[in-house]
Amino acid sequence: MCAEIADEPRFHDKIKQWISEGTVPPFTFVSVETKKKRQARKRRWEAEAEEAKRLGAEMEGGEGEWGGEGRGGSVSVKGRRDGQLEG
């Protein structure tokens, strides 16, 4: 899912609404989650986001948020299909 940690309260509210309506069964992570578990999940999310940013920069050449203007002459997917990339 493409969501950020800031979206979590909105998801919890929606799930709680569905639980109260009887649309879905109660989920433990929504109804009885501790503050410590929420904080641990937030730390994991932040670490994963930082890793994704770092890997994106490495893949794109290390300039700017995603590595600058291009990918340093890499061959596109179409180019690979058309046989421009051997191996």
C-alpha positions in Angstrom: 0.0 0.0 0.0 1.3 3.5 -0.8 0.6 5.2 2.5 2.5 7.2 5.0 2.5 6.9 8.8 0.5 10.1 8.9 -2.4 8.2 7.2 -2.7 5.7 10.0 -5.2 7.5 12.2 -7.5 7.9 9.2 -7.2 4.1 8.5 -7.9 3.3 12.2 -10.9 5.5 12.3 -12.4 3.9 9.1 -11.7 0.4 10.5 -13.3 1.3 13.8 -16.3 2.5 11.9 -16.6 -0.8 10.0 -16.2 -2.8 13.2 -19.0 -0.8 14.9 -21.2 -1.3 11.8 -20.5 -5.1 11.9 -19.0 -5.0 8.4 -15.7 -6.5 9.6 -14.7 -8.5 12.7 -12.7 -6.7 15.4 -9.0 -6.4 14.7 -6.7 -6.5 17.7 -4.2 -4.1 16.2 -7.0 -1.5 16.0 -8.8 -2.0 19.3 -6.1 -2.9 21.9 -2.8 -1.7 20.4 -0.4 -0.1 22.9 1.4 3.2 22.5 4.7 1.3 22.5 3.7 -0.9 19.6 2.5 2.2 17.6 5.8 3.9 18.3 7.8 0.8 17.2 5.8 0.6 13.9 6.5 4.3 13.3 10.2 3.8 13.8 10.2 0.8 11.4 8.3 2.9 8.9 10.7 5.8 9.2 13.7 3.5 8.8 12.2 1.9 5.7 11.4 5.3 4.2 15.0 6.4 4.7 16.3 3.2 3.2 14.0 3.6 0.2 15.2 7.2 -0.3 18.9 6.1 -0.1 18.4 3.2 -2.5 16.5 5.4 -4.9 19.4 7.9 -4.9 21.9 5.0 -5.5 19.9 3.7 -8.4 19.6 7.1 -10.0 23.2 8.3 -9.6 23.1 9.9 -6.2 22.0 13.4 -7.2 18.9 15.1 -5.8 16.0 13.3 -4.3 15.9 10.6 -7.0 19.3 11.1 -8.7 19.1 14.0 -11.0 18.1 14.2 -14.6 18.5 10.7 -15.8 20.0 7.3 -15.2 23.3 7.8 -16.7 22.6 6.2 -20.1 20.8 3.1 -18.9 18.7 1.3 -21.5 15.0 1.5 -21.2 12.7 -1.5 -20.8 11.7 -1.0 -24.4 15.4 -1.0 -25.4 15.9 -4.3 -23.6 12.9 -5.8 -25.4 14.3 -4.6 -28.7 17.6 -6.3 -28.0 19.7 -3.2 -27.2 20.9 -4.8 -24.0 22.8 -8.1 -24.3 23.2 -10.6 -21.5 
